[in-house]
Amino acid sequence: MSYKEPAPILHDKDPLESMMKRFHVAAEYLELDEEVYNVLKSSVKKIIVSLPISMDDGTIKVFEGYRVIHSNILGPSKGGLRYDLSVDLNEVTALAAWMTWKCAVVDIPYGGAKGGICCDPKSMSLSELERLTRAYTQSMHDIFGPDKDIPAPDVGTGPEQMAWLMDEYSRSRGVTVNAVVTGKPIILGGSAGRIEATGRGVMVSTLSALTKNKINPFNAKVAIQGFGNVGSWAALLLKERGCHIVAISDISGGYYDEKGIDVGKAIQYRNENKGSLEGFKDATKISNEELLGLNVDVLIPAALENAITEQNVNSIKAKLIVEGANGPTSHEADSIIEEKGIIAVPDILANAGGVIVSYFEWVQNRLGFKWTKNRVYRRSDSIIKQSFNNVFSISKKYKVSLRTAAYIAAIDKVSRTYKYRDGSFTFQKNGQNS
């Protein structure tokens, strides 16, 4: 299947505002000076393009596309391309910054970026989507590049869109450039293990958190909000490792079985039902809000931004929250989660499996060499575990939440790299001449 996620769960919370508040908290612990603070909080570039597309009925429809490059301090910028009606500049800007911190916290040599087009991909034909993707690629001709900015799949996009993007970019260059994009079909240079990578990272993060908190995975009850690519793979892999998946959900609602849901059967049903769990009979129907309040060990929000807010956070009974989606928890809910004693594994760590394997794909493309799936699994699992242990240690050192610790780890890496790259600043701080 592709990487397409469930339809957005819309709230009035601003994801950019939430991200910036968390950035500020971590920056204060690091005592960043004003220069570094201002550099790190600001986006390098924001692009807005109009895309007139010929529709199948002969009409011309104009779509708006975005690409935000937040940082290229650690290396070329990296981030997904999402197709959704909720896409706007604020959302893309927040997600681009999240990508910077996500790459930094798992020690990958990328900066952060994000792109999107405001559209409804479910209502468009494949030929319309292809024309839209190629037009967007043409508009980003000078932005994209294997050493500049590397897109990837996100909400509403998958390997097919990435193939069109690679082909269009390659045509403009007169040579095949498969390293310009990741998340491609295997036959075009995609990496083994990419489809399940984000969900696998969520699984590894969950097991690491359970171990640190002395909860036996074989007794752990898990509820997963969102049953797209991330949520379904996390469910399947956690069940394989002994966890009881007692609840799942998508835009159609939640589905609960105290004894455990047959995840394989749920995935098969969804795939045969136009990507929806609507009508799934092997579990009791509940609402998404009811799912959040279930008495479980682990809650995995794997839909879109701001699923957990100060309005519903008090209903959460889970011991652990592992964020499969980007920004599923509002900043206002963070303090309440801490007060309740809930351990939250933040998005920039928990769902970094996708960008890790995207990095592996890029490396393979640059080397002209294919890795086996087991090699990809082994290396990605190791990076997630090491990164989790590092963040856990920082949380103990500063006596802060895992979220703040992850931001501290990420911001510290980017800020120190910035100082080394801007030698005059570094040496001046040390009272020397450059």
Buried (B, 14 or more C-beta within 10 A) or exposed (E): BBBBBBBBBEBEBBBBBBBBEBBBBBBEBBEBEEEBBEBBBEBBBBBEBEBEBEBEEEEEBEBBBBBBBBBBBBBBBBBBBBBBBBBEBBBBBBBBBBBBBBBBBBBBEBBBBBBBBBBEBEEBEEEBBBBBBBBBBBBBEEBBBBEBBBBBBBBBBBBBBBBBBBBBBBBBEEEBBBBBBBBBBEEBBBBBBBBBBBBBBBBBBBBBBBEBEEBEBEEBBBBBBBBBBBBBBBBBBBBEBEBBBBBBBBBBBBBBBEEBBBBEEBBEBBEEEEBBBBEBEEBEBBEBBBBBBBEBBBBBBBBBBBBBBBEBBEEBBBBBBBBBBBBBBBBBBBEBBBEEEBBBBBBBBBBBBBBBBBBBBBEBBEEEEEBEEEEBBEBBBEBBBEBBEBBBEBBEEBEBBBBBBBBBBBBBBBBBBBBEEBEEBBEEEEEEEE
